[in-house]
């Protein structure tokens, strides 16, 4: 069932639910403390910089996943805090595993596996079959078109080119996108934030709020090169991807089409980004 249809079927129940209901505030505080402690230990030369970055990145992705779980889990579920903590833990394990070894990036797959096994308890994410095959194909096409346009633009203006890097160089990035970056973005920004926003406001307003928040997340990402051209390009393409994925979610009630769009786009981006 599409989320906008569900909103129309139970408007009173939805209106009584605060926008931020279910936010795991205590867990978010613990994750923030973990990230700051990691950087503190790094400054004291107790923890290596790559491991400190991994803890900080894992905490950030874990915060998005945990909030998505807190917002989308069935309201009567008493184990909500435990489930939110579980999502944060698998995000941290993936990030730390990738920092310890290139092959450790396989640990990123724990997060999508965790969400898939609990798909029945997270109805707003729309992970239960049957999946929206037509809209998923549209998502793949959206990601491919944006990726192709990015490739042409970056090669003409910034001197980048597409190339196939060494597998051990590419594997951690692919694992990060599949099991952390895209997964966390779609579960939180579309399956949680946009889902709640579109129940209250128009599609345009909900998409605008979601896209603005999504852009803030990516532009604040320390992994993004600090140049005006890259920041402008990121805002343009991530903005288009976010609006497109909001529409895909609005039509399907599932994060699967948006996941497909995001994964395809970032695969092209990684091939472009690592070879210059």
C-alpha positions as a printed Julia matrix, in Angstrom:
276×3 Matrix{Float64}:
  0.0     0.0     0.0
  1.32    3.45   -0.87
  2.14    5.56    2.2
  0.01    8.49    1.0
 -2.97    6.12    0.7
 -2.3     4.87    4.22
 -2.17    8.46    5.46
 -5.62    9.1     4.01
 -7.0     5.94    5.6
 -6.05    6.92    9.17
 -5.6    10.71    9.34
 -6.61   11.09   12.99
 -4.19    8.47   14.25
 -1.37   10.01   12.25
 -2.13   13.55   13.41
 -1.8    12.5    17.05
  1.72   11.14   16.48
  4.46   13.75   16.98
  6.89   14.1    14.08
  9.85   13.02   16.21
  8.08   10.22   18.08
 10.29    7.18   18.57
 13.61    9.03   18.26
 16.2     7.03   20.26
 17.63   10.12   21.96
 19.7     8.26   24.55
 21.26    6.04   21.91
 22.06    9.04   19.71
 23.82   10.63   22.66
 25.86    7.46   23.2
 26.84    7.4    19.52
 27.9    11.06   19.63
 29.97   10.32   22.73
 31.58    7.34   21.0
 32.54    9.45   17.99
 33.97   12.29   20.08
 35.83    9.83   22.32
 37.37    8.17   19.26
 38.71   11.51   18.02
 39.94   12.3    21.52
 41.84    9.02   21.68
 43.21    9.72   18.22
 44.5    13.13   19.35
 46.14   11.4    22.32
 47.73    8.92   19.87
 45.99    6.01   21.53
 43.82    5.24   18.5
 44.88    5.4    14.87
 43.32    8.03   12.63
 41.73    5.47   10.24
 40.11    3.65   13.15
 38.9     6.91   14.69
 37.36    7.92   11.35
 35.71    4.52   11.12
 34.14    4.85   14.57
 32.91    8.37   13.76
 31.5     7.32   10.37
 29.92    4.2    11.84
 28.35    6.25   14.61
 26.92    8.72   12.07
 25.48    6.0     9.84
 24.31    4.1    12.9
 22.47    7.18   14.13
 20.53    7.41   10.85
 19.72    3.7    10.86
 18.74    3.68   14.53
 16.45    6.68   14.05
 14.89    5.05   11.0
 14.16    1.96   13.07
 12.77    4.03   15.94
 10.46    5.9    13.58
  9.28    2.99   11.44
  8.99    0.07   13.85
  5.47   -0.91   14.85
  4.3     1.47   17.57
  3.39   -1.34   19.97
  6.8    -2.97   19.72
  8.32   -2.91   23.21
 11.77   -3.86   21.99
 12.13   -0.6    20.02
 15.25    0.6    21.95
 16.93   -2.78   21.52
 16.19   -2.84   17.81
 17.47    0.71   17.35
 20.66   -0.26   19.18
 21.02   -3.33   16.97
 20.9    -1.18   13.83
 23.57    1.13   15.24
 25.8    -1.78   16.23
 25.8    -3.4    12.78
 26.68   -0.01   11.27
 29.61    0.37   13.64
 30.8    -3.2    13.03
 30.78   -2.62    9.28
 32.78    0.61    9.5
 35.34   -0.8    11.91
 35.69   -4.01    9.89
 36.42   -2.03    6.71
 39.02    0.05    8.57
 40.87   -3.01    9.79
 41.16   -4.69    6.38
 39.91   -4.18    2.8
 38.25   -7.58    2.99
 36.73   -6.47    6.28
 34.34   -4.35    4.19
 32.29   -7.53    3.9
 31.09   -6.64    7.39
 29.08   -3.82    5.79
 26.69   -6.5     4.52
 25.56   -7.14    8.09
 23.37   -4.03    7.98
 21.26   -4.92    4.92
 20.98   -8.48    6.25
 19.83   -7.13    9.62
 17.14   -4.98    7.99
 16.0    -7.76    5.67
 15.54  -10.24    8.51
 13.38   -7.69   10.4
 11.48   -6.41    7.38
  8.1    -7.55    8.73
  8.45   -5.36   11.83
  9.45   -2.25    9.82
  6.44   -1.83    7.52
  7.16    1.78    6.5
 10.37    0.66    4.79
  8.43   -1.59    2.41
 11.05   -4.33    2.35
  8.54   -7.17    2.25
  7.8    -8.81   -1.1
  6.3    -8.44   -3.61
  8.75   -5.73   -4.54
  7.73   -2.92   -6.94
  9.58   -4.3    -9.98
  8.6    -1.55  -12.42
  9.52    1.26  -10.06
 12.74   -0.52   -9.11
 13.66   -0.59  -12.8
 12.88    3.13  -12.96
 15.18    3.58   -9.94
 18.0     1.76  -11.73
 17.44    3.97  -14.78
 17.43    7.12  -12.64
 20.73    6.19  -11.01
 22.27    5.3   -14.37
 21.16    8.55  -16.04
 22.43   10.72  -13.2
 25.67    8.74  -13.09
 26.18    9.08  -16.84
 25.5    12.81  -16.71
 27.92   13.15  -13.8
 30.59   11.28  -15.76
 30.27   13.53  -18.8
 30.15   16.74  -16.75
 33.09   15.84  -14.49
 35.26   14.68  -17.4
 34.64   17.92  -19.32
 34.97   20.36  -16.43
 37.12   18.79  -13.72
 39.39   16.46  -15.66
 38.08   13.24  -14.15
 37.76   10.05  -16.14
 36.14    6.68  -15.59
 38.44    3.76  -14.86
 38.39    0.39  -13.15
 40.56    0.51  -10.0
 42.11   -2.38   -8.15
 39.49   -4.6    -6.54
 40.86   -4.06   -3.04
 40.55   -0.32   -3.59
 36.99   -0.47   -4.89
 35.59   -3.16   -2.55
 35.49   -1.05    0.65
 33.69    1.76   -1.19
 31.11   -0.57   -2.69
 30.53   -2.17    0.7
 30.21    1.27    2.28
 27.62    2.41   -0.27
 25.56   -0.77   -0.18
 25.67   -1.43    3.55
 25.97    2.06    5.03
 25.79    5.15    2.82
 22.82    4.39    0.55
 21.08    2.06    2.99
 21.13    4.58    5.84
 20.08    7.43    3.53
 17.08    5.6     2.08
 15.91    4.12    5.37
 16.1     7.44    7.19
 15.46   10.15    4.59
 12.8     8.31    2.58
 11.46    5.49    4.75
 11.35    7.57    7.94
 11.57   11.35    7.42
  9.79   11.65    4.07
  7.2     9.05    5.08
  6.23   11.08    8.15
  6.43   14.43    6.36
  4.24   13.43    3.41
  1.52   12.29    5.78
  1.27   15.87    7.07
  2.14   18.08    4.12
  2.03   18.05    0.33
  4.47   15.95   -1.66
  6.39   19.08   -2.71
  6.8    20.3     0.86
  7.78   16.86    2.17
 10.27   16.34   -0.65
 11.76   19.8    -0.07
 12.28   19.16    3.65
 13.72   15.7     2.98
 16.04   16.89    0.22
 17.29   19.85    2.24
 18.12   17.58    5.18
 19.71   15.02    2.87
 21.9    17.7     1.24
 23.04   18.93    4.65
 24.11   15.38    5.52
 26.18   14.94    2.36
 27.72   18.41    2.31
 28.84   17.94    5.92
 30.44   14.59    5.06
 34.21   14.83    5.72
 34.79   12.35    2.88
 33.56   14.94    0.36
 36.45   16.91   -1.22
 36.44   20.48    0.1
 36.22   22.36   -3.18
 33.47   24.66   -4.44
 33.08   22.73   -7.71
 32.65   19.38   -5.97
 30.27   20.82   -3.38
 28.11   22.41   -6.1
 28.11   19.18   -8.09
 27.2    17.14   -5.02
 24.33   19.49   -4.22
 23.02   19.23   -7.78
 23.18   15.45   -8.21
 22.27   14.46   -4.64
 19.37   16.92   -4.81
 18.03   15.36   -8.02
 18.57   11.86   -6.65
 16.77   12.74   -3.43
 13.73   14.24   -5.18
 13.56   11.26   -7.55
 13.8     8.81   -4.67
 11.09   10.68   -2.75
  8.8    10.23   -5.76
  9.73    6.54   -6.04
  8.92    6.02   -2.36
  5.68    8.03   -2.63
  4.55    5.85   -5.52
  5.69    2.49   -4.14
  5.72    2.77   -0.35
  9.09    1.0    -0.43
 12.73    2.07   -0.12
 13.78   -0.64   -2.6
 13.51    1.53   -5.78
 15.47    4.31   -4.07
 18.1     1.82   -2.93
 18.49    0.67   -6.52
 18.86    4.26   -7.77
 21.37    5.18   -5.08
 23.54    2.1    -5.48
 23.77    2.48   -9.27
 24.59    6.19   -9.0
 27.3     5.69   -6.4
 28.88    2.8    -8.3
 29.42    5.17  -11.23
 30.61    7.88   -8.84
 33.2     5.59   -7.27
 34.59    4.6   -10.67
 34.87    8.28  -11.53
 36.19    9.39   -8.17
 39.05    6.96   -7.68
 40.77    7.5   -11.05
 41.87   10.96  -12.06
